[in-house]
Amino acid sequence: PFMAFARKFGYHFNTSTPDAIAASFNAMLLQAKGTPQQAVLEQLGIRTMAKAIYTTANIGHYGLGFEHYCHF
């Protein structure tokens, strides 16, 4: 899994809630910026994310951690 891979580089994730996971992922991206592993972490992280689900129900945006989100 991605989190185990990222852990090898010293990145840890709070998996207690979806919001905590999103915050941990965003923090990892900020911390990895400019490092040799940045590209591989970004690519693998994006590939492990669930495919987008479009619905009329406001379910927020998992990756951005926004409660309200509109994609157009």
All heavy atoms as TSV, in Angstrom:
chain	resi	resn	atom	element	x	y	z
A	1	PRO	N	N	0.818	-1.211	0.000
A	1	PRO	CA	C	0.000	0.000	0.000
A	1	PRO	C	C	0.859	1.272	0.000
A	1	PRO	O	O	1.996	1.273	0.457
A	1	PRO	CB	C	-0.824	-0.099	1.261
A	1	PRO	CG	C	-0.680	-1.497	1.772
A	1	PRO	CD	C	0.526	-2.069	1.114
A	2	PHE	N	N	0.255	2.334	-0.471
A	2	PHE	CA	C	0.972	3.595	-0.593
A	2	PHE	C	C	1.517	4.102	0.740
A	2	PHE	O	O	2.643	4.574	0.820
A	2	PHE	CB	C	0.062	4.659	-1.223
A	2	PHE	CG	C	0.721	6.011	-1.271
A	2	PHE	CD1	C	1.703	6.284	-2.198
A	2	PHE	CD2	C	0.377	6.993	-0.371
A	2	PHE	CE1	C	2.336	7.511	-2.226
A	2	PHE	CE2	C	0.996	8.231	-0.392
A	2	PHE	CZ	C	1.983	8.484	-1.332
A	3	MET	N	N	0.714	4.013	1.800
A	3	MET	CA	C	1.149	4.550	3.093
A	3	MET	C	C	2.389	3.822	3.610
A	3	MET	O	O	3.262	4.452	4.199
A	3	MET	CB	C	0.015	4.484	4.105
A	3	MET	CG	C	-1.080	5.469	3.814
A	3	MET	SD	S	-2.348	5.430	5.084
A	3	MET	CE	C	-3.697	6.142	4.196
A	4	ALA	N	N	2.477	2.531	3.364
A	4	ALA	CA	C	3.666	1.775	3.781
A	4	ALA	C	C	4.879	2.230	2.985
A	4	ALA	O	O	5.985	2.348	3.525
A	4	ALA	CB	C	3.432	0.280	3.598
A	5	PHE	N	N	4.683	2.494	1.703
A	5	PHE	CA	C	5.775	2.986	0.861
A	5	PHE	C	C	6.246	4.358	1.351
A	5	PHE	O	O	7.444	4.594	1.506
A	5	PHE	CB	C	5.311	3.058	-0.599
A	5	PHE	CG	C	6.353	3.577	-1.537
A	5	PHE	CD1	C	7.397	2.770	-1.945
A	5	PHE	CD2	C	6.279	4.872	-2.007
A	5	PHE	CE1	C	8.361	3.255	-2.816
A	5	PHE	CE2	C	7.238	5.370	-2.875
A	5	PHE	CZ	C	8.292	4.552	-3.285
A	6	ALA	N	N	5.302	5.257	1.590
A	6	ALA	CA	C	5.646	6.607	2.055
A	6	ALA	C	C	6.336	6.560	3.415
A	6	ALA	O	O	7.221	7.371	3.696
A	6	ALA	CB	C	4.390	7.476	2.114
A	7	ARG	N	N	5.947	5.615	4.254
A	7	ARG	CA	C	6.547	5.478	5.579
A	7	ARG	C	C	8.047	5.203	5.480
A	7	ARG	O	O	8.827	5.630	6.332
A	7	ARG	CB	C	5.855	4.360	6.351
A	7	ARG	CG	C	6.132	4.403	7.848
A	7	ARG	CD	C	5.339	3.365	8.636
A	7	ARG	NE	N	3.900	3.430	8.362
A	7	ARG	CZ	C	3.183	2.432	7.835
A	7	ARG	NH1	N	3.732	1.281	7.549
A	7	ARG	NH2	N	1.897	2.581	7.624
A	8	LYS	N	N	8.475	4.514	4.424
A	8	LYS	CA	C	9.904	4.234	4.232
A	8	LYS	C	C	10.719	5.508	4.062
A	8	LYS	O	O	11.908	5.518	4.302
A	8	LYS	CB	C	10.105	3.313	3.026
A	8	LYS	CG	C	9.564	1.931	3.257
A	8	LYS	CD	C	9.756	1.047	2.051
A	8	LYS	CE	C	9.158	-0.315	2.332
A	8	LYS	NZ	N	9.388	-1.257	1.236
A	9	PHE	N	N	10.046	6.567	3.644
A	9	PHE	CA	C	10.707	7.867	3.488
A	9	PHE	C	C	10.473	8.765	4.701
A	9	PHE	O	O	10.849	9.933	4.696
A	9	PHE	CB	C	10.207	8.569	2.225
A	9	PHE	CG	C	10.583	7.864	0.959
A	9	PHE	CD1	C	9.666	7.069	0.301
A	9	PHE	CD2	C	11.857	7.979	0.436
A	9	PHE	CE1	C	10.001	6.409	-0.866
A	9	PHE	CE2	C	12.209	7.329	-0.724
A	9	PHE	CZ	C	11.287	6.535	-1.385
A	10	GLY	N	N	9.804	8.240	5.724
A	10	GLY	CA	C	9.598	8.995	6.955
A	10	GLY	C	C	8.280	9.740	7.030
A	10	GLY	O	O	8.090	10.546	7.941
A	11	TYR	N	N	7.355	9.476	6.116
A	11	TYR	CA	C	6.064	10.157	6.126
A	11	TYR	C	C	5.035	9.266	6.804
A	11	TYR	O	O	4.949	8.076	6.524
A	11	TYR	CB	C	5.615	10.493	4.703
A	11	TYR	CG	C	6.621	11.360	3.985
A	11	TYR	CD1	C	7.467	10.810	3.025
A	11	TYR	CD2	C	6.746	12.706	4.278
A	11	TYR	CE1	C	8.404	11.594	2.375
A	11	TYR	CE2	C	7.687	13.500	3.635
A	11	TYR	CZ	C	8.512	12.934	2.679
A	11	TYR	OH	O	9.445	13.710	2.048
A	12	HIS	N	N	4.259	9.849	7.684
A	12	HIS	CA	C	3.256	9.092	8.442
A	12	HIS	C	C	1.882	9.707	8.229
A	12	HIS	O	O	1.751	10.918	8.054
A	12	HIS	CB	C	3.608	9.072	9.934
A	12	HIS	CG	C	4.936	8.444	10.190
A	12	HIS	ND1	N	5.124	7.088	10.208
A	12	HIS	CD2	C	6.161	9.002	10.389
A	12	HIS	CE1	C	6.404	6.828	10.433
A	12	HIS	NE2	N	7.049	7.982	10.534
A	13	PHE	N	N	0.858	8.866	8.262
A	13	PHE	CA	C	-0.502	9.292	8.000
A	13	PHE	C	C	-1.389	9.026	9.202
A	13	PHE	O	O	-1.311	7.972	9.813
A	13	PHE	CB	C	-1.076	8.528	6.789
A	13	PHE	CG	C	-0.450	8.926	5.490
A	13	PHE	CD1	C	0.778	8.426	5.121
A	13	PHE	CD2	C	-1.090	9.802	4.645
A	13	PHE	CE1	C	1.371	8.793	3.928
A	13	PHE	CE2	C	-0.522	10.181	3.447
A	13	PHE	CZ	C	0.714	9.672	3.085
A	14	ASN	N	N	-2.250	9.994	9.497
A	14	ASN	CA	C	-3.289	9.822	10.499
A	14	ASN	C	C	-4.490	9.267	9.749
A	14	ASN	O	O	-5.066	9.933	8.893
A	14	ASN	CB	C	-3.620	11.170	11.144
A	14	ASN	CG	C	-4.750	11.080	12.146
A	14	ASN	OD1	O	-5.473	10.102	12.217
A	14	ASN	ND2	N	-4.908	12.133	12.921
A	15	THR	N	N	-4.877	8.034	10.050
A	15	THR	CA	C	-5.968	7.381	9.328
A	15	THR	C	C	-7.266	7.326	10.143
A	15	THR	O	O	-8.143	6.531	9.841
A	15	THR	CB	C	-5.555	5.956	8.926
A	15	THR	OG1	O	-5.218	5.219	10.109
A	15	THR	CG2	C	-4.371	5.968	7.976
A	16	SER	N	N	-7.382	8.177	11.137
A	16	SER	CA	C	-8.551	8.124	12.017
A	16	SER	C	C	-9.843	8.560	11.337
A	16	SER	O	O	-10.919	8.086	11.702
A	16	SER	CB	C	-8.309	8.954	13.274
A	16	SER	OG	O	-8.095	10.313	12.936
A	17	THR	N	N	-9.761	9.474	10.381
A	17	THR	CA	C	-10.945	9.950	9.659
A	17	THR	C	C	-10.547	10.272	8.220
A	17	THR	O	O	-9.356	10.488	7.942
A	17	THR	CB	C	-11.531	11.233	10.282
A	17	THR	OG1	O	-10.583	12.302	10.105
A	17	THR	CG2	C	-11.859	11.058	11.755
A	18	PRO	N	N	-11.506	10.339	7.313
A	18	PRO	CA	C	-11.167	10.753	5.950
A	18	PRO	C	C	-10.506	12.128	5.896
A	18	PRO	O	O	-9.577	12.341	5.118
A	18	PRO	CB	C	-12.530	10.757	5.232
A	18	PRO	CG	C	-13.318	9.729	5.973
A	18	PRO	CD	C	-12.891	9.885	7.421
A	19	ASP	N	N	-10.966	13.058	6.721
A	19	ASP	CA	C	-10.345	14.391	6.751
A	19	ASP	C	C	-8.896	14.313	7.225
A	19	ASP	O	O	-8.032	15.030	6.715
A	19	ASP	CB	C	-11.132	15.338	7.659
A	19	ASP	CG	C	-12.450	15.782	7.045
A	19	ASP	OD1	O	-12.625	15.634	5.819
A	19	ASP	OD2	O	-13.301	16.285	7.795
A	20	ALA	N	N	-8.629	13.457	8.212
A	20	ALA	CA	C	-7.263	13.309	8.718
A	20	ALA	C	C	-6.352	12.696	7.660
A	20	ALA	O	O	-5.188	13.088	7.528
A	20	ALA	CB	C	-7.255	12.454	9.987
A	21	ILE	N	N	-6.884	11.756	6.894
A	21	ILE	CA	C	-6.092	11.156	5.814
A	21	ILE	C	C	-5.755	12.216	4.769
A	21	ILE	O	O	-4.606	12.327	4.329
A	21	ILE	CB	C	-6.850	9.977	5.165
A	21	ILE	CG1	C	-7.011	8.835	6.168
A	21	ILE	CG2	C	-6.117	9.490	3.915
A	21	ILE	CD1	C	-7.947	7.732	5.702
A	22	ALA	N	N	-6.748	13.002	4.368
A	22	ALA	CA	C	-6.521	14.063	3.382
A	22	ALA	C	C	-5.492	15.068	3.891
A	22	ALA	O	O	-4.596	15.479	3.157
A	22	ALA	CB	C	-7.832	14.758	3.048
A	23	ALA	N	N	-5.604	15.459	5.154
A	23	ALA	CA	C	-4.645	16.410	5.737
A	23	ALA	C	C	-3.244	15.805	5.771
A	23	ALA	O	O	-2.258	16.490	5.470
A	23	ALA	CB	C	-5.086	16.815	7.137
A	24	SER	N	N	-3.139	14.537	6.117
A	24	SER	CA	C	-1.841	13.868	6.156
A	24	SER	C	C	-1.228	13.791	4.771
A	24	SER	O	O	-0.028	13.990	4.594
A	24	SER	CB	C	-1.980	12.455	6.726
A	24	SER	OG	O	-2.367	12.483	8.075
A	25	PHE	N	N	-2.052	13.483	3.771
A	25	PHE	CA	C	-1.561	13.400	2.399
A	25	PHE	C	C	-1.059	14.764	1.934
A	25	PHE	O	O	0.027	14.876	1.359
A	25	PHE	CB	C	-2.664	12.887	1.469
A	25	PHE	CG	C	-2.195	12.660	0.064
A	25	PHE	CD1	C	-1.502	11.508	-0.263
A	25	PHE	CD2	C	-2.436	13.586	-0.924
A	25	PHE	CE1	C	-1.052	11.293	-1.554
A	25	PHE	CE2	C	-1.993	13.396	-2.213
A	25	PHE	CZ	C	-1.298	12.237	-2.535
A	26	ASN	N	N	-1.827	15.812	2.210
A	26	ASN	CA	C	-1.414	17.166	1.828
A	26	ASN	C	C	-0.133	17.580	2.542
A	26	ASN	O	O	0.745	18.220	1.952
A	26	ASN	CB	C	-2.534	18.158	2.094
A	26	ASN	CG	C	-3.689	17.988	1.131
A	26	ASN	OD1	O	-3.516	17.532	0.008
A	26	ASN	ND2	N	-4.882	18.341	1.569
A	27	ALA	N	N	-0.008	17.215	3.815
A	27	ALA	CA	C	1.214	17.531	4.570
A	27	ALA	C	C	2.410	16.801	3.981
A	27	ALA	O	O	3.498	17.376	3.865
A	27	ALA	CB	C	1.032	17.156	6.041
A	28	MET	N	N	2.215	15.542	3.590
A	28	MET	CA	C	3.296	14.777	2.981
A	28	MET	C	C	3.758	15.434	1.690
A	28	MET	O	O	4.955	15.562	1.443
A	28	MET	CB	C	2.850	13.335	2.697
A	28	MET	CG	C	3.945	12.488	2.103
A	28	MET	SD	S	3.523	11.434	0.697
A	28	MET	CE	C	2.394	12.323	-0.305
A	29	LEU	N	N	2.791	15.895	0.873
A	29	LEU	CA	C	3.162	16.549	-0.378
A	29	LEU	C	C	3.978	17.815	-0.130
A	29	LEU	O	O	4.956	18.084	-0.834
A	29	LEU	CB	C	1.911	16.885	-1.191
A	29	LEU	CG	C	1.153	15.698	-1.772
A	29	LEU	CD1	C	-0.123	16.178	-2.463
A	29	LEU	CD2	C	2.016	14.903	-2.731
A	30	LEU	N	N	3.590	18.583	0.878
A	30	LEU	CA	C	4.344	19.799	1.209
A	30	LEU	C	C	5.748	19.470	1.706
A	30	LEU	O	O	6.720	20.116	1.323
A	30	LEU	CB	C	3.597	20.617	2.262
A	30	LEU	CG	C	2.363	21.360	1.783
A	30	LEU	CD1	C	1.631	22.000	2.963
A	30	LEU	CD2	C	2.743	22.426	0.757
A	31	GLN	N	N	5.851	18.460	2.563
A	31	GLN	CA	C	7.151	18.072	3.114
A	31	GLN	C	C	8.064	17.472	2.048
A	31	GLN	O	O	9.283	17.630	2.113
A	31	GLN	CB	C	6.972	17.083	4.261
A	31	GLN	CG	C	6.296	17.678	5.471
A	31	GLN	CD	C	5.892	16.616	6.491
A	31	GLN	OE1	O	6.265	15.458	6.387
A	31	GLN	NE2	N	5.104	17.021	7.475
A	32	ALA	N	N	7.482	16.787	1.069
A	32	ALA	CA	C	8.274	16.125	0.031
A	32	ALA	C	C	8.736	17.089	-1.056
A	32	ALA	O	O	9.642	16.759	-1.835
A	32	ALA	CB	C	7.473	14.995	-0.593
A	33	LYS	N	N	8.135	18.257	-1.108
A	33	LYS	CA	C	8.465	19.225	-2.165
A	33	LYS	C	C	9.962	19.522	-2.190
A	33	LYS	O	O	10.555	19.861	-1.177
A	33	LYS	CB	C	7.663	20.511	-1.966
A	33	LYS	CG	C	7.738	21.438	-3.144
A	33	LYS	CD	C	6.764	22.579	-2.991
A	33	LYS	CE	C	6.842	23.454	-4.209
A	33	LYS	NZ	N	5.647	23.410	-5.004
A	34	GLY	N	N	10.555	19.337	-3.355
A	34	GLY	CA	C	11.977	19.616	-3.528
A	34	GLY	C	C	12.898	18.468	-3.158
A	34	GLY	O	O	14.101	18.587	-3.281
A	35	THR	N	N	12.337	17.355	-2.714
A	35	THR	CA	C	13.160	16.198	-2.346
A	35	THR	C	C	13.273	15.248	-3.541
A	35	THR	O	O	12.470	15.309	-4.476
A	35	THR	CB	C	12.549	15.424	-1.157
A	35	THR	OG1	O	11.315	14.844	-1.576
A	35	THR	CG2	C	12.340	16.332	0.046
A	36	PRO	N	N	14.264	14.360	-3.518
A	36	PRO	CA	C	14.404	13.399	-4.621
A	36	PRO	C	C	13.181	12.490	-4.795
A	36	PRO	O	O	12.888	12.049	-5.906
A	36	PRO	CB	C	15.626	12.572	-4.223
A	36	PRO	CG	C	16.396	13.448	-3.295
A	36	PRO	CD	C	15.361	14.262	-2.563
A	37	GLN	N	N	12.452	12.229	-3.732
A	37	GLN	CA	C	11.305	11.322	-3.815
A	37	GLN	C	C	9.994	12.025	-4.159
A	37	GLN	O	O	8.947	11.381	-4.274
A	37	GLN	CB	C	11.145	10.500	-2.528
A	37	GLN	CG	C	10.823	11.289	-1.292
A	37	GLN	CD	C	12.045	11.710	-0.508
A	37	GLN	OE1	O	13.165	11.688	-1.011
A	37	GLN	NE2	N	11.859	12.112	0.730
A	38	GLN	N	N	10.012	13.327	-4.347
A	38	GLN	CA	C	8.780	14.075	-4.603
A	38	GLN	C	C	7.997	13.498	-5.784
A	38	GLN	O	O	6.795	13.227	-5.654
A	38	GLN	CB	C	9.087	15.549	-4.876
A	38	GLN	CG	C	7.853	16.356	-5.248
A	38	GLN	CD	C	8.164	17.796	-5.615
A	38	GLN	OE1	O	9.305	18.244	-5.558
A	38	GLN	NE2	N	7.148	18.535	-5.996
A	39	ALA	N	N	8.619	13.309	-6.906
A	39	ALA	CA	C	7.909	12.862	-8.108
A	39	ALA	C	C	7.256	11.500	-7.915
A	39	ALA	O	O	6.093	11.302	-8.282
A	39	ALA	CB	C	8.847	12.837	-9.305
A	40	VAL	N	N	7.984	10.565	-7.334
A	40	VAL	CA	C	7.423	9.219	-7.174
A	40	VAL	C	C	6.275	9.212	-6.163
A	40	VAL	O	O	5.274	8.535	-6.361
A	40	VAL	CB	C	8.516	8.184	-6.821
A	40	VAL	CG1	C	9.034	8.353	-5.414
A	40	VAL	CG2	C	7.991	6.773	-7.025
A	41	LEU	N	N	6.392	9.985	-5.094
A	41	LEU	CA	C	5.309	10.054	-4.108
A	41	LEU	C	C	4.063	10.696	-4.715
A	41	LEU	O	O	2.946	10.234	-4.473
A	41	LEU	CB	C	5.761	10.813	-2.860
A	41	LEU	CG	C	6.744	10.069	-1.970
A	41	LEU	CD1	C	7.331	11.002	-0.913
A	41	LEU	CD2	C	6.091	8.857	-1.318
A	42	GLU	N	N	4.248	11.749	-5.501
A	42	GLU	CA	C	3.101	12.400	-6.136
A	42	GLU	C	C	2.408	11.448	-7.110
A	42	GLU	O	O	1.184	11.307	-7.087
A	42	GLU	CB	C	3.543	13.668	-6.868
A	42	GLU	CG	C	3.928	14.793	-5.947
A	42	GLU	CD	C	4.477	15.998	-6.682
A	42	GLU	OE1	O	4.810	15.902	-7.879
A	42	GLU	OE2	O	4.575	17.057	-6.039
A	43	GLN	N	N	3.185	10.791	-7.966
A	43	GLN	CA	C	2.605	9.896	-8.964
A	43	GLN	C	C	1.899	8.707	-8.327
A	43	GLN	O	O	0.776	8.379	-8.682
A	43	GLN	CB	C	3.684	9.403	-9.930
A	43	GLN	CG	C	4.202	10.469	-10.857
A	43	GLN	CD	C	3.125	10.972	-11.802
A	43	GLN	OE1	O	2.318	10.207	-12.322
A	43	GLN	NE2	N	3.092	12.275	-12.009
A	44	LEU	N	N	2.551	8.055	-7.386
A	44	LEU	CA	C	1.942	6.898	-6.736
A	44	LEU	C	C	0.745	7.299	-5.889
A	44	LEU	O	O	-0.248	6.579	-5.831
A	44	LEU	CB	C	2.969	6.157	-5.882
A	44	LEU	CG	C	4.038	5.394	-6.645
A	44	LEU	CD1	C	5.045	4.774	-5.681
A	44	LEU	CD2	C	3.424	4.328	-7.531
A	45	GLY	N	N	0.834	8.441	-5.233
A	45	GLY	CA	C	-0.276	8.914	-4.413
A	45	GLY	C	C	-1.514	9.160	-5.248
A	45	GLY	O	O	-2.622	8.765	-4.868
A	46	ILE	N	N	-1.350	9.784	-6.381
A	46	ILE	CA	C	-2.483	10.064	-7.257
A	46	ILE	C	C	-3.082	8.767	-7.792
A	46	ILE	O	O	-4.294	8.605	-7.858
A	46	ILE	CB	C	-2.056	11.002	-8.404
A	46	ILE	CG1	C	-1.785	12.400	-7.835
A	46	ILE	CG2	C	-3.104	11.054	-9.506
A	46	ILE	CD1	C	-1.122	13.347	-8.787
A	47	ARG	N	N	-2.243	7.814	-8.133
A	47	ARG	CA	C	-2.738	6.541	-8.676
A	47	ARG	C	C	-3.522	5.729	-7.654
A	47	ARG	O	O	-4.370	4.930	-8.017
A	47	ARG	CB	C	-1.579	5.705	-9.200
A	47	ARG	CG	C	-0.999	6.247	-10.467
A	47	ARG	CD	C	0.088	5.358	-10.981
A	47	ARG	NE	N	0.696	5.954	-12.159
A	47	ARG	CZ	C	1.658	5.406	-12.838
A	47	ARG	NH1	N	2.143	4.238	-12.465
A	47	ARG	NH2	N	2.155	5.990	-13.894
A	48	THR	N	N	-3.214	5.906	-6.371
A	48	THR	CA	C	-3.909	5.132	-5.348
A	48	THR	C	C	-5.244	5.740	-4.939
A	48	THR	O	O	-6.028	5.100	-4.245
A	48	THR	CB	C	-3.050	4.959	-4.080
A	48	THR	OG1	O	-2.763	6.244	-3.530
A	48	THR	CG2	C	-1.759	4.236	-4.385
A	49	MET	N	N	-5.489	6.985	-5.353
A	49	MET	CA	C	-6.751	7.632	-4.995
A	49	MET	C	C	-7.903	6.974	-5.747
A	49	MET	O	O	-7.750	6.510	-6.874
A	49	MET	CB	C	-6.709	9.117	-5.349
A	49	MET	CG	C	-5.792	9.905	-4.475
A	49	MET	SD	S	-5.888	11.637	-4.938
A	49	MET	CE	C	-4.596	12.280	-3.908
A	50	ALA	N	N	-9.039	6.955	-5.106
A	50	ALA	CA	C	-10.238	6.396	-5.737
A	50	ALA	C	C	-10.613	7.230	-6.947
A	50	ALA	O	O	-10.363	8.432	-6.999
A	50	ALA	CB	C	-11.384	6.375	-4.735
A	51	LYS	N	N	-11.206	6.580	-7.908
A	51	LYS	CA	C	-11.686	7.291	-9.090
A	51	LYS	C	C	-12.814	8.234	-8.686
A	51	LYS	O	O	-13.559	7.983	-7.749
A	51	LYS	CB	C	-12.190	6.306	-10.146
A	51	LYS	CG	C	-11.126	5.347	-10.628
A	51	LYS	CD	C	-10.042	6.084	-11.358
A	51	LYS	CE	C	-8.985	5.104	-11.855
A	51	LYS	NZ	N	-7.758	5.733	-12.198
A	52	ALA	N	N	-12.942	9.310	-9.426
A	52	ALA	CA	C	-13.961	10.319	-9.125
A	52	ALA	C	C	-15.360	9.742	-9.271
A	52	ALA	O	O	-15.630	8.950	-10.171
A	52	ALA	CB	C	-13.796	11.513	-10.058
A	53	ILE	N	N	-16.218	10.154	-8.383
A	53	ILE	CA	C	-17.629	9.802	-8.440
A	53	ILE	C	C	-18.405	11.107	-8.508
A	53	ILE	O	O	-18.255	11.965	-7.637
A	53	ILE	CB	C	-18.064	8.992	-7.204
A	53	ILE	CG1	C	-17.305	7.678	-7.140
A	53	ILE	CG2	C	-19.568	8.753	-7.226
A	53	ILE	CD1	C	-17.534	6.918	-5.852
A	54	TYR	N	N	-19.179	11.263	-9.549
A	54	TYR	CA	C	-19.953	12.484	-9.717
A	54	TYR	C	C	-21.408	12.206	-9.340
A	54	TYR	O	O	-21.996	11.222	-9.771
A	54	TYR	CB	C	-19.852	12.997	-11.156
A	54	TYR	CG	C	-18.437	13.373	-11.503
A	54	TYR	CD1	C	-17.606	12.482	-12.170
A	54	TYR	CD2	C	-17.919	14.598	-11.125
A	54	TYR	CE1	C	-16.289	12.820	-12.471
A	54	TYR	CE2	C	-16.609	14.953	-11.418
A	54	TYR	CZ	C	-15.809	14.055	-12.097
A	54	TYR	OH	O	-14.512	14.391	-12.381
A	55	THR	N	N	-21.958	13.074	-8.513
A	55	THR	CA	C	-23.315	12.889	-8.026
A	55	THR	C	C	-23.929	14.247	-7.740
A	55	THR	O	O	-23.205	15.233	-7.562
A	55	THR	CB	C	-23.328	12.019	-6.747
A	55	THR	OG1	O	-24.652	11.943	-6.250
A	55	THR	CG2	C	-22.441	12.587	-5.661
A	56	THR	N	N	-25.233	14.285	-7.701
A	56	THR	CA	C	-25.917	15.534	-7.344
A	56	THR	C	C	-25.906	15.769	-5.844
A	56	THR	O	O	-26.173	16.871	-5.382
A	56	THR	CB	C	-27.372	15.525	-7.857
A	56	THR	OG1	O	-28.038	14.391	-7.319
A	56	THR	CG2	C	-27.412	15.482	-9.381
A	57	ALA	N	N	-25.581	14.734	-5.068
A	57	ALA	CA	C	-25.503	14.868	-3.609
A	57	ALA	C	C	-24.187	15.553	-3.237
A	57	ALA	O	O	-23.134	15.239	-3.784
A	57	ALA	CB	C	-25.581	13.502	-2.946
A	58	ASN	N	N	-24.253	16.505	-2.320
A	58	ASN	CA	C	-23.051	17.200	-1.872
A	58	ASN	C	C	-22.313	16.310	-0.871
A	58	ASN	O	O	-22.638	16.279	0.309
A	58	ASN	CB	C	-23.410	18.546	-1.234
A	58	ASN	CG	C	-22.167	19.282	-0.774
A	58	ASN	OD1	O	-21.045	18.908	-1.053
A	58	ASN	ND2	N	-22.381	20.360	-0.052
A	59	ILE	N	N	-21.301	15.589	-1.358
A	59	ILE	CA	C	-20.521	14.716	-0.482
A	59	ILE	C	C	-19.140	15.300	-0.204
A	59	ILE	O	O	-18.284	14.639	0.361
A	59	ILE	CB	C	-20.400	13.294	-1.075
A	59	ILE	CG1	C	-19.723	13.330	-2.438
A	59	ILE	CG2	C	-21.779	12.640	-1.175
A	59	ILE	CD1	C	-19.360	11.965	-2.985
A	60	GLY	N	N	-18.925	16.560	-0.615
A	60	GLY	CA	C	-17.636	17.197	-0.406
A	60	GLY	C	C	-16.605	16.696	-1.400
A	60	GLY	O	O	-16.926	16.030	-2.370
A	61	HIS	N	N	-15.366	17.049	-1.167
A	61	HIS	CA	C	-14.262	16.636	-2.026
A	61	HIS	C	C	-13.225	15.969	-1.150
A	61	HIS	O	O	-12.545	16.608	-0.366
A	61	HIS	CB	C	-13.666	17.839	-2.753
A	61	HIS	CG	C	-12.683	17.466	-3.812
A	61	HIS	ND1	N	-11.428	16.986	-3.531
A	61	HIS	CD2	C	-12.791	17.485	-5.154
A	61	HIS	CE1	C	-10.799	16.745	-4.655
A	61	HIS	NE2	N	-11.602	17.042	-5.661
A	62	TYR	N	N	-13.099	14.659	-1.281
A	62	TYR	CA	C	-12.214	13.882	-0.412
A	62	TYR	C	C	-10.775	14.373	-0.474
A	62	TYR	O	O	-10.154	14.633	0.544
A	62	TYR	CB	C	-12.283	12.401	-0.803
A	62	TYR	CG	C	-11.339	11.544	-0.012
A	62	TYR	CD1	C	-11.670	11.143	1.273
A	62	TYR	CD2	C	-10.117	11.163	-0.526
A	62	TYR	CE1	C	-10.809	10.369	2.021
A	62	TYR	CE2	C	-9.251	10.389	0.215
A	62	TYR	CZ	C	-9.605	9.990	1.480
A	62	TYR	OH	O	-8.744	9.237	2.212
A	63	GLY	N	N	-10.234	14.496	-1.673
A	63	GLY	CA	C	-8.827	14.861	-1.823
A	63	GLY	C	C	-8.496	16.256	-1.321
A	63	GLY	O	O	-7.426	16.490	-0.789
A	64	LEU	N	N	-9.405	17.172	-1.512
A	64	LEU	CA	C	-9.159	18.544	-1.068
A	64	LEU	C	C	-9.558	18.767	0.376
A	64	LEU	O	O	-9.144	19.740	0.991
A	64	LEU	CB	C	-9.921	19.531	-1.967
A	64	LEU	CG	C	-9.516	19.543	-3.445
A	64	LEU	CD1	C	-10.427	20.480	-4.219
A	64	LEU	CD2	C	-8.068	19.961	-3.605
A	65	GLY	N	N	-10.388	17.873	0.895
A	65	GLY	CA	C	-10.838	18.018	2.275
A	65	GLY	C	C	-11.852	19.129	2.451
A	65	GLY	O	O	-12.033	19.634	3.548
A	66	PHE	N	N	-12.498	19.531	1.351
A	66	PHE	CA	C	-13.506	20.585	1.424
A	66	PHE	C	C	-14.868	19.984	1.745
A	66	PHE	O	O	-15.265	18.974	1.175
A	66	PHE	CB	C	-13.623	21.327	0.097
A	66	PHE	CG	C	-12.410	22.134	-0.278
A	66	PHE	CD1	C	-12.218	22.517	-1.587
A	66	PHE	CD2	C	-11.477	22.515	0.657
A	66	PHE	CE1	C	-11.114	23.267	-1.951
A	66	PHE	CE2	C	-10.367	23.263	0.302
A	66	PHE	CZ	C	-10.192	23.642	-1.004
A	67	GLU	N	N	-15.595	20.618	2.648
A	67	GLU	CA	C	-16.953	20.182	2.952
A	67	GLU	C	C	-17.884	20.485	1.784
A	67	GLU	O	O	-18.762	19.708	1.443
A	67	GLU	CB	C	-17.454	20.873	4.224
A	67	GLU	CG	C	-18.856	20.466	4.620
A	67	GLU	CD	C	-19.309	21.172	5.890
A	67	GLU	OE1	O	-18.473	21.771	6.596
A	67	GLU	OE2	O	-20.520	21.137	6.153
A	68	HIS	N	N	-17.696	21.644	1.152
A	68	HIS	CA	C	-18.517	22.050	0.012
A	68	HIS	C	C	-17.623	22.184	-1.205
A	68	HIS	O	O	-16.562	22.822	-1.135
A	68	HIS	CB	C	-19.217	23.378	0.284
A	68	HIS	CG	C	-20.105	23.324	1.490
A	68	HIS	ND1	N	-21.302	22.653	1.494
A	68	HIS	CD2	C	-19.953	23.815	2.739
A	68	HIS	CE1	C	-21.853	22.752	2.689
A	68	HIS	NE2	N	-21.052	23.452	3.459
A	69	TYR	N	N	-18.039	21.553	-2.301
A	69	TYR	CA	C	-17.206	21.549	-3.496
A	69	TYR	C	C	-18.095	21.450	-4.723
A	69	TYR	O	O	-19.060	20.692	-4.727
A	69	TYR	CB	C	-16.233	20.366	-3.452
A	69	TYR	CG	C	-15.399	20.225	-4.704
A	69	TYR	CD1	C	-14.286	21.019	-4.897
A	69	TYR	CD2	C	-15.738	19.319	-5.678
A	69	TYR	CE1	C	-13.513	20.908	-6.024
A	69	TYR	CE2	C	-14.969	19.203	-6.832
A	69	TYR	CZ	C	-13.866	19.994	-7.002
A	69	TYR	OH	O	-13.108	19.880	-8.127
A	70	CYS	N	N	-17.783	22.188	-5.748
A	70	CYS	CA	C	-18.503	22.120	-7.012
A	70	CYS	C	C	-17.486	21.997	-8.133
A	70	CYS	O	O	-16.560	22.798	-8.228
A	70	CYS	CB	C	-19.358	23.372	-7.200
A	70	CYS	SG	S	-20.216	23.380	-8.791
A	71	HIS	N	N	-17.644	20.986	-8.952
A	71	HIS	CA	C	-16.736	20.786	-10.096
A	71	HIS	C	C	-17.511	21.093	-11.352
A	71	HIS	O	O	-18.591	20.577	-11.576
A	71	HIS	CB	C	-16.251	19.322	-10.131
A	71	HIS	CG	C	-15.325	19.064	-11.253
A	71	HIS	ND1	N	-13.970	19.195	-11.111
A	71	HIS	CD2	C	-15.543	18.686	-12.530
A	71	HIS	CE1	C	-13.402	18.914	-12.269
A	71	HIS	NE2	N	-14.337	18.594	-13.132
A	72	PHE	N	N	-16.971	21.979	-12.173
A	72	PHE	CA	C	-17.664	22.312	-13.418
A	72	PHE	C	C	-16.684	22.314	-14.566
A	72	PHE	O	O	-15.507	22.305	-14.408
A	72	PHE	CB	C	-18.374	23.666	-13.318
A	72	PHE	CG	C	-17.470	24.783	-12.921
A	72	PHE	CD1	C	-16.830	25.544	-13.877
A	72	PHE	CD2	C	-17.247	25.085	-11.577
A	72	PHE	CE1	C	-15.995	26.590	-13.515
A	72	PHE	CE2	C	-16.419	26.130	-11.201
A	72	PHE	CZ	C	-15.792	26.882	-12.189
